[in-house]
Amino acid sequence: MEKVFNLIKNDDGNVERRVFPRFPISTMTFKSGSDSVFEVVDISSTGMQIRKRDGGHTFKPSDKCVGEIHWKGSSLECDGEVKWIGTSRLGVSFICNEKFDEEFLTFLSVDNVIARMKPLHLSGSIGGDLPRDLSCWLQSDGPLEIFVWCHRNGEVSKVQIIFFRKILEWVDGGDVTEGRIIDDRNKETPLTLESELTIGIGNVFNKSEYQYLNSFVKKIPEHFIKDEYRELILRIIS
């Protein structure tokens, strides 16, 4: 897998690509007014990408998309507009206002994200084998994902955090890189599901987002992550 994670630079040097393992099941769903149920693949404060796992859909670009997002006992009412469509996927832009913004922050609060986090690196969490050198993989469906990679000697080689369509990456011996996901492609193989992400490199994280990440990392349960990993991540995002 090592070659897969090497960056591929665009001619202008501002776009890079990464391939990540994917966990194929999300517990966050969206139910539209027509009773169609979609899986929420990605979400941010401005919109979401949803997928119909059992077939197609009837939405068209510019259609209104009204319904509720459900996430293990929590729900969020939302109004949106379809921006793009695929065979089984939709890109939906939220119609935001002050009330929605407040409810969104509650829905995806630190405590809610922590309560729904999955430690995919622990034995039995996923059906297949982990990629080589992936020592810690924490996922809370659409909002947040943390990867910790290690050298053969056990020292951390790379930390990657996916946060609301943004990526923060630290590499041993290098600097911290920030970027925004501008495209993703799922690749299914006989043993694994992977996503190739195209990333626009640049300073995209603001102070409040770093504060959120700091609060989140401090609350990760002790049995989910090694102390040395937690301490390193806190130094990276401080």
C-alpha positions in Angstrom: 0.0 0.0 0.0 2.9 2.4 0.5 3.2 3.5 -3.1 -0.5 4.3 -3.0 0.0 7.1 -0.5 2.7 8.9 -2.4 1.5 12.3 -3.6 0.9 13.0 -7.2 1.6 16.7 -8.0 -0.2 18.6 -10.7 1.8 20.8 -13.0 0.9 23.9 -11.1 2.0 22.3 -7.8 -1.3 23.2 -6.0 -3.2 19.9 -6.4 -2.2 16.6 -4.8 -3.8 13.2 -4.5 -4.1 10.7 -1.7 -5.7 7.3 -1.5 -7.4 6.3 1.8 -9.0 3.1 2.9 -12.7 3.4 3.3 -15.2 1.9 5.7 -18.2 1.2 3.4 -21.0 1.6 5.9 -22.2 5.0 7.3 -24.7 5.2 10.2 -25.7 8.7 9.1 -28.7 8.8 6.8 -30.9 11.3 5.1 -34.6 10.7 4.6 -36.3 12.9 2.1 -39.9 14.0 2.0 -40.6 11.2 -0.6 -39.5 8.6 2.0 -36.3 7.8 0.1 -33.5 7.0 2.4 -29.9 7.9 1.5 -26.6 7.3 3.2 -24.7 10.5 4.0 -21.2 10.1 2.6 -19.8 13.6 3.4 -21.2 16.6 5.3 -20.2 20.1 6.1 -22.0 23.2 7.3 -22.9 24.2 3.7 -24.0 20.9 2.2 -23.7 17.1 2.0 -23.1 14.3 -0.5 -25.6 11.5 -0.2 -25.8 8.0 -1.8 -28.7 5.6 -2.5 -27.1 2.3 -1.8 -30.0 0.2 -3.2 -30.5 1.8 -6.6 -31.1 5.1 -8.4 -33.1 8.2 -7.6 -35.4 10.7 -9.3 -33.7 14.0 -8.3 -32.5 16.5 -10.9 -30.2 19.5 -10.6 -31.9 22.5 -8.9 -34.6 20.3 -7.3 -35.5 21.1 -3.7 -34.3 18.5 -1.3 -36.1 18.7 2.1 -35.9 16.1 4.9 -34.1 15.0 8.0 -30.6 13.7 8.7 -30.5 10.9 11.3 -27.5 9.8 13.2 -27.9 7.2 15.9 -30.7 8.9 17.8 -30.0 12.5 16.8 -31.8 14.3 13.9 -31.5 17.5 12.0 -34.1 19.0 9.7 -32.7 20.6 6.6 -33.7 22.3 3.4 -31.5 22.1 0.4 -31.0 22.3 -3.3 -29.5 19.6 -5.5 -26.3 20.9 -7.1 -25.2 17.8 -9.0 -26.4 14.2 -9.6 -24.8 10.8 -10.4 -26.3 7.4 -10.8 -26.6 6.8 -7.1 -25.2 10.0 -5.6 -26.3 13.6 -5.1 -24.6 16.8 -4.1 -26.9 18.9 -1.9 -26.4 22.5 -0.9 -28.0 23.5 2.4 -30.3 26.6 2.6 -28.7 28.1 5.7 -30.1 30.5 8.3 -29.3 31.4 11.9 -31.6 28.7 13.3 -30.1 25.9 11.0 -26.5 27.0 11.8 -27.2 26.7 15.6 -28.9 23.3 15.2 -26.1 22.0 12.9 -23.5 22.9 15.6 -25.5 20.9 18.2 -26.0 18.0 15.8 -22.3 17.7 15.2 -21.1 18.8 18.6 -17.8 17.3 20.0 -19.8 15.0 22.3 -22.1 13.7 19.6 -19.1 13.0 17.3 -17.2 11.2 20.1 -20.3 9.1 21.0 -20.5 7.8 17.4 -16.8 7.3 16.8 -15.6 3.9 15.6 -12.1 2.6 16.3 -11.7 0.7 13.1 -8.1 -0.3 13.9 -9.2 -2.5 16.8 -9.6 -6.2 16.2 -12.9 -7.1 14.7 -14.0 -3.6 13.8 -13.8 -4.2 10.0 -14.1 -7.3 7.9 -10.8 -7.1 6.1 -7.2 -6.4 7.0 -5.9 -2.9 7.7 -3.5 -1.4 5.2 0.2 -2.0 6.1 1.6 0.4 8.7 -1.9 1.9 9.6 -1.8 1.8 13.4 -4.8 3.9 14.3 -8.0 4.6 12.3 -10.8 6.6 14.0 -14.0 7.4 12.1 -17.2 9.3 12.9 -19.0 8.8 9.6 -19.1 12.0 7.6 -17.7 14.7 9.9 -14.3 13.4 11.1 -11.6 10.8 10.5 -8.1 10.3 11.9 -5.3 8.1 10.5 -2.0 7.4 12.3 0.6 5.6 10.2 3.9 4.1 11.6 7.3 3.2 10.4 8.4 -0.4 10.7 10.1 0.4 14.0 6.8 1.6 15.5 7.5 5.4 15.4 4.8 7.5 13.8 5.5 8.4 10.2 2.3 10.3 9.3 -0.9 11.7 10.8 -3.8 12.6 8.6 -7.1 14.2 9.7 -10.1 14.6 7.5 -12.5 17.2 8.9 -15.6 18.4 7.0 -14.0 18.0 3.5 -10.7 19.4 4.7 -7.5 17.6 5.3 -4.6 18.2 7.7 -1.5 16.1 7.2 1.7 15.8 9.2 4.7 13.8 7.9 7.7 12.8 10.1 10.5 15.2 9.4 8.3 17.6 7.4 5.7 20.3 8.0 2.0 20.3 8.5 0.0 20.5 5.2 -3.6 21.7 4.9 -5.9 21.2 2.0 -9.5 21.1 0.8 -11.0 18.0 -0.9 -12.1 19.0 -4.3 -12.9 15.5 -5.7 -13.1 11.9 -4.6 -13.4 8.6 -6.4 -14.2 5.3 -4.8 -12.2 2.3 -6.0 -13.6 -1.1 -5.2 -11.1 -4.1 -5.2 -11.8 -7.7 -4.2 -10.5 -7.1 -0.6 -10.9 -3.4 0.1 -12.7 -0.2 -0.6 -10.6 2.8 -1.2 -11.1 6.5 -2.1 -8.7 8.6 -4.2 -9.0 12.2 -3.0 -7.9 15.2 -5.0 -6.8 17.9 -2.6 -6.4 21.6 -3.3 -3.4 22.6 -1.1 -3.6 25.8 1.0 -4.3 27.2 4.4 -7.9 26.2 4.9 -8.3 25.7 8.7 -9.4 28.6 10.9 -8.8 29.1 14.6 -12.2 27.7 15.7 -11.7 24.5 13.7 -8.4 23.9 15.4 -10.1 24.5 18.7 -12.8 21.9 17.8 -10.1 19.4 16.8 -8.3 20.0 20.1 -11.5 19.5 22.1 -12.2 16.3 20.2 -8.8 14.7 20.5 -8.7 15.4 24.2 -12.1 13.5 24.6 -11.2 10.4 22.6 -11.6 7.4 24.9 -8.3 6.1 26.3 -8.8 2.6 24.9 -9.3 4.0 21.4 -5.9 5.6 21.0 -2.4 5.4 22.4 -1.3 8.2 24.7 1.7 8.9 22.5 -0.5 9.3 19.4 -2.9 11.6 21.3 0.0 13.8 22.5 1.5 14.0 19.0 -1.8 15.0 17.4 -2.3 17.7 20.1 1.1 19.1 19.3 0.4 19.1 15.6 -2.9 21.0 16.0 -1.8 23.4 18.7 
